[in-house]
Amino acid sequence: MPRPARRYTDRTCFFVRPAMTATPLALADSANADILSLAATLPADQRAALVRDFVATIDKLTSIEQHDDACAIARQMTQILPNEGYGWKTLAYDRLRRGDLPGSRDLLRQAALLLPPDPQLATHLAAAEAMFAAGAASRAGQHEEAIRQFETVLAVYPHYPDANHGIALALLALGRPLEALPRLETALGINPNNGQYWANYVDALIHAKRLKAAWVALELGQRHGLQGPVVNQLIDLMSHLSNGGSYNIQSPANPPAGSAVQERPSSQTKSGPAASHRNGKQKEPTRKQLESLAEPYNNRHFEVAEKNARAFLKKFPGHAMGTKVLGVALYSQGKLDAALSELNAAYELNPEDADVLHGYAATLEAQTRHDTALTICRKLAEFHPEHPEGARLEAIILASLGRLDEAEQCFARAWKTTTDPALVALAQGALHIRQGRIEDATAQFRLALQHSPDSDMSWSNLLFTLTHNEAISADQLFAEHVRYGEHFEPRFRARWSGHPNTREPERRLRIGIISADLRAHAVSTFLLAVLPGLARDPGLELHAYSNTPGSDHVTEKLRAHFAHWRNICGVSNDEATRQIRADRIDILIDLGGHTALNRLLVLARKAAPVQACWIGYPGTTGLSAVDYFLADRFWVPNDAFRARFTEKIVYLPAVMPFHPADNAPPVNALPALSNGYVTFGSFNRLEKLRRPTIALWAQLLRALPNARMRIGAMPSDDTGPNKLLAWFDEEGIARERFDFCPRSSVAVFLQQHYAVDICLDSIPYGGLTTALQSLWMGVPTLTLAGETVPGRSGSTAMSHAGLEQFVATGPQDFVRRGIALANEIPTLAELRATMRERCLKSPMFQPEVVASEVSRALRVMWRRWCAGLPAETFDVTAQDAP
């Protein structure tokens, strides 16, 4: 019999293989029962002849490398002649030929038991026994013993990949990553398509503090079978370390055991007043006291309700109704951190109360704790199926989880139970935006306005949606924004005058910044870059007016740069306006425009003598109460664009500064160099990927039949990819050419650019943040300069980087440029290698420059107001700036 070949296939590594507890061969089935009975009664000479026939047939099939047929015959031999060793030996050697040393052990044992002493067979059996012993030692944490046993295996099979991998894991566990690396490289050299080998190789490089090499290895691993959650773990770990984090982190090679998530959230066990009350040890309130508590709550006077509930709970600690009123009142005022604690307690006290369940679920959702929110919301549906808000809230939560089809089903129920159709239409319109159904979203927002004409959120959502619709002209879009201002402003205009601010042009200015995005958000990315420079300006005093639900680590970073911070969540527009006036804010800057949770109606009340809009929205507010819009020469390039603003334009060196993520992976080599074809990419929001955009991309893909495309930011269900694939099918583009990536952490999202050569922009609403992030990863974006500000985001980013060759003037030019660029691989490779240096030369990547010019611009605005002059367009970077 030939010696087993040193050929190993891709297979599961030994340390995750279940231990074999029985011989892996089937017993004789009923069809072979007669043959077994006959074989047992054969005379010795006939039995010997049968053995010779089996052996001859097996040897013949093996000699011509028909191994599967040889094994089939050997399996029959073990069934008919179980006490003959040759069949067992054949099956054992076939396992060895396939690289399955652990799987050969019991077969080798059986063969050795039945055959005469055979040194070769004994050698193989010793190696198989050592492999099992090494696995047992590894599981027991006996790493030195595991290494010794693996070395025994390697004495027989010097290049057995699992043994080298096993030694590497033991060395990693012993804190010796540098010694582990050559072992892993040997294993990968033999079996380069084993994802587990790659995962542990990257992990060893991390622990050896060779982060740059780890990024390269991770990219290679993803091309050779490394996939799944471990990839995201590795990316987040390397990004954490790149950002100066500690190495004392559980690595993906040895992940901690998962913990089950409780279906029902619970607070800590209470032994104080609340527990005493539940045990009946507290005095009960009178009916009059309960009515006094309920009256402001029922009338939605939540500030008074909060005050009364706190007083009530001092007298009756832990009382269910008092805790409920306090929790709901806090939630209704936007005090989410405090509300969460109280509503959790209220839920424990009365887990079936409709207001508690609704408020608790809504608070959890606002704080992005979507899974727990869904659990509570479904309890609301269970106990109160006709609750007017239950189905709508469940739909909102499901949409946040990316379960868009389920959310739509919930809206069908919401229409049957709601008492406020405007709210359902508003929320369903937001879902349609997520689905990319812009026309349907527009219809829902118009329906909401029919039911509630003064709903500013419905107005803003409508305007935001129209910016995504290529069928709306620039002039029509402007007219819709003006209509918004004309609807709201007349009722406030009489109160615009009378600002008490002193007209001293050179004094220290109180600058107010109002936003709902003072958290982990694209707006805060830009704001964090410019804030330090503004905060250091002795001529400015920064005040924040946060309409941000809850807070996070980014909120705390932002707070550090403000002299004063006020939370206006849940505060009425009138009260917020009074507060800003009382704070003597000189210039109020809105960072939201017509985006979620904006406070434009505070600006419509002229809360400050000078008001401006910046960063958050690519277009006019439509309000004459807003004096200025901060932009740059690429975003608002000419008179035609300026004419579509109710504000005057302030030209900065860059519309906003961009600070790349601290944990961004390093730039890799151009993938087309190794792939032999170009990969296009898109990481824009799903709602931006309209049918005309897909048709334009399809023209490019048809012209480049070998090109592929990676599309990111997909929801967790299949709705997004399926819709896009259907559109591409209609354009004749095969599904096999696409790769879809889900939404993920920033570090993982950035690393997804490793597979992309050129990004493609969306139309008519381009991506500014995504284009800048792609640039930082070395990937330029092919874009089309649109006729609206949203359509110029990509061209703004490319122009600042000096990459005008990626800015098309029309659809056909887009395709022509795409084809030309795809055929200039050396140029793309050089651009990728030098992209970060190119970016850093642009003012868009120079926060201090932008901060300095913003300070100058604010002073110019203020001087004009002090002089009684109206707002006027100016370029702060010009030599003759006002």
N, C-alpha and C positions, 0 to 999 in steps of 0.2 A: 504493500500500500504506500502511495506517495506521501511524503512528509507534508503536513498542512502548510499551505502558502501563507506568507506574511502579508495578507491583504485584509484590511479592516474597513468596515462600512460605517456610515453614520448611524449611531444608535444611542439609546439612553445610557447615561453613565452609570457605573456600578452602584454608586452610593444612593441612587434613588430607585434601584431595582428591588422589588419585594423579595425577601428570602425564599428560596425554593424549599418547600416542605414535603414534596413528593416527587417521584419520578415523573418527568414531564411527558411521558409517552402514554398514549391511550391503551387501555386494556383491550383484549380481543373482543370485538363486538359479536352479536349473535350470528351474523353472516359467516363468521370464521369459526364458529363453534365446532362444526363437523370436521373441518380441516385440522383443528387442534386435537380433537379426539383421535383422528386418524394418525397424525404425526406421533402421538404418544404411544401408539401400538405398533409402529413400524419396526421391523427387525433392524439390528445394528447396521448391517451393510447398506440397506436401503436408506436409513437415516443419514449415514455418512455420505451417500451419493447425493441426497437432497442438500446437505450442507455444502458439498462441492459445487453443486449447481448454483446455489445462492451466491457463493463466493466468486465464482467465475463471472456470473452476470454482473455483480457489483463492480468487480475489477474492470470488466470491459467498459461499462458505462463511465466509470471514473476516468479511465485512460483517454476517452474521447471527450471528457469534460462535460458529460451530461449528468451533472451532480444532483439535480432535482430527481431525475429518474433513479439514480443510484440510491438516493435516500428513501425513495418510495419502496424499492425492493428491500432495502435494509430494514425498513419499518415492518414490512411483512415478515421478514426473517425473525425479528424479535418477538413477533406475535405467535408465529408458528413454532419457532425453536427458541424459546426464551432463555434456555440454558446454554446457548451457543454465543460466544463472545463477539464474533466478527460483526454481527449486525449492530451491536451496541458501539463497537469501536468505529464503525463507519459513520454512525450518527454523531458520535462525539467529535470525530475529525471534521465532519461537515460544519459543526458549530465553530470549531477552531478556524476553519477556512473562512467563515463569515465574521471572524473577530469576536465571537461571543464566548470568551474564556469562562466567565462565571457560569453560563448556561451549559458548558460542556462537563462541569464537574461530576454530576451524578451519573452521566453517561460513561465518563472515563472510569469512575469507581466500579460500575457494573462490568465494564470490559475487563478491567484489571482483575476483578474477582473471578472471571470465567476463563480467561486466557492464560497461557503460560507466561512466566516472567518476561517482560518486554521493556528494556531500558528506555526506549523512546516514549512508550506509553506512560511509564512511571514518571518521566520528566514532565510530560504534559500535565499529568495529574498533580504533581507537586506544585506546578505553577498555578493550576486552577485552585488548589487548596489554599495557596498563599494569597490568591486574589480575594477569596472569601474571608480569610483571616484578617487581611488588611481592611476590608470593608467593616468587619465587626470592630476592629480596633479603632477605626475612625469614628464610628458611631458612639463608641464608649469614651471618646476623647483621649485615647492613648496614641497620640500622634507619632511619637518616636517609634513605637512598635509597628504602627501602620507603615511608616517609611521603610522599616526593615523588611516587612512582608512584600511591599511593592518592589523593593530591590530584588527580592527573590524572583518575582515575576519577570523583571527586566533581565535577569541573568539568562532566562530562557528565551524571552522575546524582548530584545534590547530596545525595540521601538514601539512597544505596545502602548497606544495613546492613553488608555484609561489609567495605566499604571503611572505614567508620567504626570497625568492630570491629578491623580490621587496624591502623589508625593507633593505636588505643588500646593494642593489644598492643606495638607498637613503642615507644610512650611509656613503657609499664610497664617494658620491657626497658632503656630509657634512664634509669630511675629518676625518672620524672615522672608519678606517679599522679594528681595533681590535674588535670593537663591531659588525662589519659586518661578521667576520669570523664564529662565532657560528651559525648565521642565514644561511650562505651558507652551512655549514656542515650539518645542519638539512635538508636543501633542497636536498643535495646530498645523504643523508642517505635514503630519501624516493624515490628519482628518480636519481640513480647513472649514468644513461645513457644519461643525458642531457648535451650536449657539451657546451651550453651557461653558465650553472651553473659552469662547470669546468673552463671556461675562466675567469669568474669573481672571482672565488675562487682563482685562481692563481694571478689575478690582485690584490686582497685584500692582499694576502700574500706579494706581492711585495711592496705594499704601507705600509704594516706593517713592512717592512724591514726584513722579514724572508725569505731570498733568498734561503737558502738551502731547506726549506720546500716547497718553490715555485717550485723548480726543481723537487722534488718528486711528487708534485701534478700535474705538467704538464705531467710527465710520466704516472701517473695513468689516467689522463684525456684523453690522447691519446688512451688508451685502452678502454675507455668508451664513445666514440663518439666525442671527441674534435678533430677537424680537420679543414683544410682549411687555408686561409691566416692568421687568428688570431694566429695560432700556431707559424708561422714564426715571427709575430710581437712580441709575448711574448718572444720567444727565443732571438731575437735581443735586446729587452728591458732588459731582465735579464742579458744578456752578457755585455751590455753596463754598467749596474750597477755593475756587478762583476768586471769590469775593472775600477771602481772608478768614473763612470759617475754620473750625477746629477739625482735626483728623479723628477725634474721638467720637465717631459716628458709626452706628451699626451698618455694615456694608451689605450690598446685595448678595454677596456670596453666602452669607449666613444671616438671613433676614430674621427679625424677631417674630415670635408667634403672634398671629393676628388675634385681636380681641373682638368678641361679638358685640354688635351694637344693640343696645336695648331698644325694644320697640317703643316702650313708654319712657319718656325722659323723666328723671326724678331728681329732686333736690337732695341735699344731704339730710340725713335723719335729724329731726329737730327735737331738742330736749328742753327748749326754752318755753316762752309764753305761748307760742302757737300750739305746741304739743299739749301744754296744760289746758288750753281752751278745748282742744279736741277730746280731752279726757274729762271734760265737764267741770273743770276746776275754776273757770272764770265766770264772773257775773254776766248775765245776758242783758243786752241793750233793750230799752223800751221801744214800743212801736213808734213813738214820736222821734226818738233818736234815729231809728232806721229810715223813717220818712225824710228826715232832714238830710241824711246821707244820700238818699236816692234822688232828691229833687234836682240838684244841679247836674247830676249824672244823666238823668232822663232827658234833661233839656240841653244836653251837649255843651254845658258850660264846664269844660274839662279842667281849666285852671282852678276854678272854685271847687270842683269835685275832688281834685288832688289835695287841696288844702284841707277840706272837710274830712277826707278819708284819713289823712295823717293824724288829725286830731282825734278822730274816732278810734283809730287803732292804738293810740296811747291809752285810751280808756279800756278798750277791749282788744288786747293784743291777739293776733292770729285769727280774728273773726273772719269767717268766709266771705261775707258780703263786703266788709271793709277792704279786705285784700283784693277782691275782685274789682271794686270801684277804683282803688288806687292803681292797680295794674292797667286797666283799660284806659284810665285818664292819662297815665304816663305814655302809653302807646299812642293815644290820639294826639298828644302834643309832640310826638316824635322823640321822646326821651327813651330810646329803645333799650339801652343798657339797663337802666333802672326798671323799665317795664318788664323785661325778661325775667328778672328775679321774682318780682311780685306775681306775675302771671304763672310762673312755675309753681309758686306756693299756692296760688288760687286753684290751679289745676289739681293739685294734690288734695286740697280741701273739698273741691266739688268738681270731679272729673267729667261731669255730664252737663255742666252749665254752658249754654249756647254762647253767651258773650265771652266767657273765659276761653272756650275752645277757639272761637273766631279770633279774638285778640291775641291769644298765644300763638296760633298758627301764623297769623299775619306778622307778628313780631319776629318769629323765627325766620320767616321768609325774607323779611327786610334785612335781616342780619346774615343772609345767604346760608342759613342752616336748612337747606331745602329738604333733605331726607326726613329730618325730624318734623319739619313743618308739614310734610305730606302725611305723616302718621297721625298727627293731631287733627289735621283737616279731615281725614277720613273718619276719625271718631265723631267729628262734627256731623258728617254726612250720615253716620250710623245712628246717632241719637236724635238728630234734627234734620231729616232728609229734605224738608221744605224750607230750610233756612235760606233767606233771600241772597246771602252772600257766599254760602258754602261752596256751590259748584263753581262760581266765578273765581274764588280764591284757589280752589283746587286746580283749576285750569292754569292760573298764573304760576303756581308752584311747579306743575308739570312742565310748563314751557321753560321755566328756569332750569329744570333738569334736562332739557333737550328732548323731552318726550312729546313732540309736537302733535302727533296724531292723537294721542290720548287727551291732550289739552283741548283739541278741537271737539272731541266727543263730550268733554265736560261743558264746553260752551253751549252745546245743544241742550243740556240740562239746565244751564244757568238762565237761558231765555225763558224757561217755563216757570222758574221760581222767583225771578228778580222783581223787585219793586222799583228799580232804577235802571231803565234800559240804557241810559247814557253811559253808565259805568260798564255795563256788559259790552256795549259797542266799542268803548274806548279800549278795554282790555283785549277784546277779540281783534281789533285793528292792530294792536301791538303784536299779537301772535302772528297775524298775517305778514307783518314786516319781517318777523323772524323766519317765516316760510318763504320769503321773497315774493309774496303775492301783493305787489304794490297797488294794483288797481283795487283789489278786494279791501286792502287796508284803507285806501282813500275813501271807499264807499262807507266803511264802518265809521270812520271819523266824521264824515259828513252827516251820517245818521245820528251820531252822538250829539253833534251840534244842533240838529233838528230838535232833539229832546231837551238839550241844555245849551242854549246859544251863548251863555256866558262862561262856559267851561274853558278856561285858558289852556288846560292840558290837551283838550280835544283840538283846539286851534293849533297849538304848537306841534302836536303829533301829525296833524294834517300837513302843515308846512314842511316839517321834516320829511314826511313821506313823499311829497311832491318833488323835493330835491333829487329823489332817486328815479324819477320818471322821465325817461328820454323823450316822451311825447309832449312834455310841457316845455315851452320855449322860455328863454331867459326873461323876456318881458312879462310873460304870463306869471312866472314864478315871483317876480318882483311885485306885480300887481296884487297877488294873493297875500304877500307879506304886508303891503300897505293897507289892505283891507282889514287885517288884524289890528293894526295900529288905529285905524279909523273907528273900529268897533269899540275899543277900550279907552282910548286916551281922552275923548271929550268929557267924560264924567270926572276926570281927575285934573284937567288942565287949569281950572280955576285955583287950584291949591299949589301950583308950581312955584309961585313967587314966595318971597319972604324968607330966604335962607339967611340965617344969622351969621354966617361965616364972614370973618373980617377980610377985606380986600387988600391984603398985603402980599405983593407978588413974590417976595423972596423969603417969606417965613417958612417954617417947617410945615409940610403938608401932611394931612391925615388922609391916607389912601385906604379906601375900603375895597375888599375883594369879596364878591358874593358868588357862591357856587354850591351846587349839590354834588360835586365830584371831588371833594377833599378826602380822598381815600385811594385805594389801589385802582387807578383809572388812567386812561391815556392822557387826560387833561392834567392830572397831577404829575405825570412824567415830565411834561414841559414846565409846569409851574415850579417843581422842585429844582429844576435846573437854573431858573432865573431868580428865585426867591433870595438866596444868600446874597447876591449882589445888590438887590433892592433893599434888603434889610440892613446892609452895611452903609447905605447912603444916609448921612446925617440929616439930609433935608427931607427925609420921608419917615413917617410913622405908619406902620402897617396894621390894619384892622381886618380880621376875617369875620365874615357872616356866613356860617356854614349851614346849609340846608341838607347836609349829608346824613342819611339814615345810619345811625351807629357810627362806629369808628374802627380803625385798624392800625397796623404798624405804620402805614404811610401817613395816616392822619397825625400821628404823634410826631413824625418827622416834619410835617408841614407846620404844626403848631409852634415848633421851636423858633420859627422865623418871624412870628407875628407878635407885636407888642400887646395886642388885645385879640381875644377870640370869643365870639358869641355864637351860640347854637340857636338858629332860628327855625329848626324843624318844628312843625306844629304851631308856630307863631303865625298869626294872621298877617296878611300883607300890610294892613294899616298899622299894626303894632310894629312890624319890622321897619316900616318907613319912619315911624316916630322914633325908634331906637337909633337909626342911622342919623337922623336929623339931630337927635340929642347928643350923639357922639361927635357932632360937628365935622362929619366926613366932608372933605373938600372935593375929592374925585372918587367916584364909585365905579369899579370895573366889574362887569359881569363876565363870567367865564363859561356860561352855558348856552346863551342864545335859545333857540327853540329845541332844546333837548330835555330829557326827563327831569322832572322836579325843579324846573327853572323858576326863578322869581322875577321874570320880566315885568310883572305887574307892579313890583316895587319900583322899578325904574320908570314905569309909566306914570307913577305918582311923583316923579322928580325928587327922589329921596336926597340927592346931593346936587349942588349947583352945577357940577360938571360930571357927565356920565359917559362911559365908554364900554365897548364890547371887544373881547379878545379871546383867542385860542379855541373856545369850545364849539363854535358853530360857523360853518363856512358860508356866511351870507348875512344880509341885513336883518335886523330885528323887526323892521317896519315901524319903529317908534320914532317920532320926532323928538321925544324926550331924551333919546340917547344921542349924544353929540358926536362921538368919534367911533371909528372902527379901526383897530390896529392891524396892519397888513404889511406886505412888502411888494416890490415891483413885479414879482412873478405871479402872486396870487391875484392882485387887482392891477392889471397891467396898463389900462388905458381909460379914456373918457367914457367909452361905452360901458365898461364895468362899473366905473364910479357912479354913473347915472342910475344904477340899479341898487343904490344904497340911500336910505334916509339919513345915514350918518355921513360925516366927512371922514376922509381916509387919512390916517397917520401912517406914513411910510417908515418902517424900521429896516435895518440892514437884513433882517430875516423875520418872517412873520412870528416865529417863536423859536426858542432854543430847544435843542434836543439833546438829552443826556442819555447815552446808551446804557442799557442794563449793566450793572456792575458784574453780574454773573453770566454775561454773554460768553458763549464758547468761542474759541479762536477760529479764525477763518481757515477753511480747508482748501485743498486744491480744487480746481474746476472739475466737476464730475465728468464733463464731456470728454476730458482727456483720457480717462480710463474706460468710459462707457462706449465711446465711438458714436454717440448721438447726443443731441441737445435735449435737456429736460426743462420745460417751462414750469412755472409755479404761480400759484395765487394763494394769498393768505388773508384776503379780504372777507368781511362778514358775508354770510350767505345771502342776505337780502340785497347786497350790491350786485350779485351775479345774476343779472337779468338775461332774458332770452336774446336780445340783440348783442349783449356782450359775448354770450356763448357762440352765436353765429359768427362774430368777428374772429374769435379765437379759432373756431373751426376752419375758417379760411386759411389761417396760418398753418394749422395742423395738417390740412390737406396738401398744402404746398410742401410740407416737410414730413413725408410719410414715415420716417424713422423716428421722429421726435416723440417724446412722451410728456406727460404733464402730471404734476403733483398739486393737489388742491387741499388746503388746510382749513382750520377753523370750522370743521364740520360738527353738527350736533351729535349727541350720543346715539340717537336712533338712525335709521337708514333713510329718513325722508329727504335729507339734503342730497346725498350722493345719488339716490335713485332718480330724483328730479333732474339733476344735472346730466346723468347718464342718458336719460330719456331724450333730453334736448340734443346731446351729442349724437345719439343714435339717429335722430332726425336729420342731422347734418352729415351722416355717413362716416362718423369717427368711431372706431372700434373701442369697446369698453376696456379691452386689455391694455390700452395705452394710458390708463389713468391709475393714479395712486391717491387715495383719500386719507387724510390725517385728522383725527379729532382735536377739539379744543384741548389745550393742556397748559401746564405751567409755562411761564415765560422762557425759562431755560430750554425746555423741551421744544417749544415752538421755534425758538431760534435755531436749535440744532437740526430741525427739519429742513432748514435751508441747505444743509450739506448735500442734498440730492438734487438741488435746483441750480441751473445755469443762468436763466433769465426769468424774472417775474413778469406777469402780464397784468396790466391795470384793468379795473372795472370801469364801465361807462353807464350813465353819465356822472356817477358819484365815485370819484377815485379815492385812493387811500393815501393819506399823508403819513400817519404814524407807521402803518405797515411798510410803506415805501422806504422810510428812514431806517426802520429796523432791518429791512432787507439789505439796504446799502451797507449797514454796519457789518452784516454777515458776508459782504463781498458780492452781493447779488443786485445788479441794476434792474430797474423796472421799465419795460417798454410801455409807454403811456400815450394818450391822445389828449392834446391840449383842448379842453372843452370851452363852451361859451358861457359857462357859469363858474362861480368860484369853486363849488364842489368838484367840478370837472377839471380843475387846474391843480389839484393837490399833488398828483404824481409828477406833473411837469414842474411844479415848484421845487419838489425834492430833487429831481434830476438836474434842473437848471442850477440850483445852488451847488451841486457837486460837479458842475462843468461837464455834464453828460447830455448835452443837447441832442446828440445823435439818437438818443432813446425817446425823444419827444416827437410824436407824429402830428401832422397837421390835419389828417383825415383818415377814414377807414382804410382806403387803399394804400395810403402812405404807411399806415400801421403795419399792414401785411408786408409791404415791400421792405420796410426797415427790419421787420422780424426775420425775414428770409435772409437778408444780407448779414445781419448780426449772427444768426445761427451758423453761417458759413465762415465766420471770422473767429475760429476757436483760439488761435494764439492771442488775438486782441482781448477776447473775453478773459483768458487766463491771466494776462498781464493786469487787466483792470481789477480782477478779483484779488490778486496778490497785493495791489497797492491801494485798494479802495479805502481802507481806514485812514491812511495818510491823506488821501484826497478829501475825505469827509472833514477831517480836522482842520483843513484850510478854509472851510466854508463858515460864514458867520452863523449858520444854522447849528453848527456844532461848537459854537463859542459863546456859552452862556454869559460870560462877563461882558462881552461886547454888546450883546442884546440888552442886558440889564442896564448898562450905562446909557444906551440910547433910549430905553424906556424912561429912565429917570429924566433925561433931557426933554423927552416928549411931554411928560407930565408937567414939567415946569412951563413949557410953552403953552399948553392948554390952560394952565392956571393964570398965567400972565394975561392971556386974552380975556379971560373972565373978569379979572380984576380991572382991566381997562374998559370993560363994558362992550367988548367986541364979540361978534358971533363966532361960532365954531367955523373953522376953515381947513380945507385939505392942506397938508404940508408934509415935506420930506425931512425928517429929523437928521438924516445923514448928509443932506446937502450943505454946501459951504454957507449958503445964504439962508439957512433955516430961520424961521421967525423966532 
